[in-house]
Each structure stands twice: as C-alpha cells, then as structure tokens.
Amino acid sequence: MQRGFPVPPFAKECLDAAAGAWGASFEHPFVQRLADGTLEPARFRFYQMQDARYLEAFADAASLISTRCPDPADKLWFVDAARMALVVERSLHAGYGETLGYTAADVARVGLTPNNRAYQDHMVSTAVRGTLVEAIAALTPCPWLYIALGQHLERTHGAPSDDHPYAAWLRMYADPAFDDYMRELLALLQRAADAADHTARERARTAFVASVRYEWMFWQQAWDRQRWPVADDETGDADGLKPADPDEAIRVGTALG
C-alpha cells in the first residue's frame, strides 16, 4: 500500500491494529468525491477552514514532543514538523482561501467542530501526559494517512488535470517528496517504541488507533458540515457562515465552477 519508505515493525503493529478505521477513510464519500472532482465546494471550504485550525494543534503537539526528545537532532525534527504544518501546508489553504472566499482572519474566527476539538484535545493531551512513544503515535496517523491517500488516489485516478478543482490538494499529498518525511517519522516512532516498556507500547497502539478514527471523523464532520447540538452565539460558526445565508451558499457553490 505504501510507496517509497519502509514501515518499521512497531508502525506495522499500529497500522494492523487500526486496519478497519484506516481503510474506511479511503472509502469515505468526501474522499471519493474530492478525488473525482464532484465534491461540493461548500463542503471543501468547510473542511479547509477546519483543517487550518487543526494544523495549529498539530504544530502545538509537535512542539511539545520536541521538548521531550533527549536527542537534539530529534528535537529539531519535531520543531521542523511544527513549522511545516504552519508554513508549507498553510500555503495550500491560502490558495483555496482566495478561490473560495475566506481569509486567515476568517479561519481565526471559525468555531471548532466537536470532532475537530476532540481530535486536537486527544493529540495535545497525549503529547503532554503520555509517554514519548504514545505522543509520537498519536501524531503519526495524520501525515501518514494523507500521504497514503494521496499516493493511492494518484494510482487509482491518475494525475489530476489542470482544471480539476482540487488538483493542488491531490498533487500535494501524492508528492514523493513526502516519502523522506515519513521515513524519518516512522524511524522516530520505532526508536521511541524500542526504548519503551510493554505497557507504554500498548498505550501507544491505542493512541494511534484513536487518531486514525479521528481522521475518519474529520472527513465526516466536513461531509456533514457538523455543528454543535446547542448553539453559542459567542462562538464563530464552524464554517464561518451564518446557518441561514442562501446568498453566501450560492456564491460558495459557484466559486469553483
């Protein structure tokens, strides 16, 4: 299933433990429609804005992990991972923001969905309270799953055409340059597992599986344009739009036409 980087033993154990939830992301209708270009722009807009907020927490978790690494080179790797989340991937969000009509200020105001908040809390709390191997295991599914998806979609659908509405997203995660990133991250996970006891490794597998489940839930919250069951007027809407705003919905719906 993977291309270009080895999967060490502990990463394989984690992947096997999460096999059902991992495979479910590949079949999610959000992913399928994104791949064939039929995903509604309003759903993609919702996803992009929530993802931009998620990446802030990913950067927080990576930064926290860096403080727990005894090796300076490992510290630097996680610092760089935090920077990549905020700088490199945000460039993708900025491009789609121009197309779909939202700004960095809109993203800052957007309210987190229940699924997004839960995933962020899981990742950051594990980085704070878990062992090092647990912290890395909770962080790993996000980049690994996206790279696996990007490469899988390229194999099954081919390279996207220039007029594909989501070509930039598809090309980014199919980029073989990410193979080095994953090779290094999985090696870090293996070293942490080698240094951990049996209990810590078991908890790390559990943390990995939870993150894989949250990845599926992230597609689902965007598919449903999820909102909190009880509204709070002081909290921004999850997509930056008012619940009843037909003119805005029409504008977003035609933005990628």
Summary of the structure (lengths in Angstrom):
residues: 257
radius of gyration: 18.2
end to end distance: 33.5
largest distance: 57.4
contacts: 824
relative contact order: 0.19
helix: 75%
strand: 0%
